[in-house]
Amino acid sequence: MRKLAALGTTALLVGLGFATAPVATAAQPGGVCSNYSTEEPMLEYGDTGPAVRALQCELNRSIRWANLEVDGIFGQKTYNAVVQFQGKDCMDVSVDGIVGPVTWNLLDRWSNASRYIC
C-alpha cells in the first residue's frame, strides 16, 4: 500500500510547486529536527523509530497545539496531528494519516518557518 500511495507524488509535488526548487528541510543535516533522523520514509500508524521522532519534532514546530512527546512511536496522538496537519484547517491536502512525500515536503517547509501553520 505504501508503494501505491507514492505513485504520482512527484507530478503532484511539481504541480503544487514544491518540487521545483530545493528546500532546506528540518530533517536534513543541520535542520532543526535532524538530530532525530535525516531519513523521510513513508510513515503510518504503528511505525516506530528515528524517522517518527523527526516527524513528531516537525509536527510540534508546525502545529501550535501538537505538543507531542518525541518518543518515536507513531501512535494515536501523532496520527491525530498528521490528520490535522493534512486537513482543510492547515494544508488542505489529501487526508489519509500517512506521511508520504507531499506531507514530508510541507512539514519540512513549515517546521523551518518562523510561525505555526495552524
Secondary structure, 3 states (H helix, E strand, C coil): CHHHHHCCHHHHHHHHCCCCCCCCCCCCCCCCCCCCCCCCCCECCCCECHHHHHHHHHHHHHCCCCCCCCCCECCHHHHHHHHHHHCCCCCCCCCCCCECHHHHHHHHHHHCCCCCCC
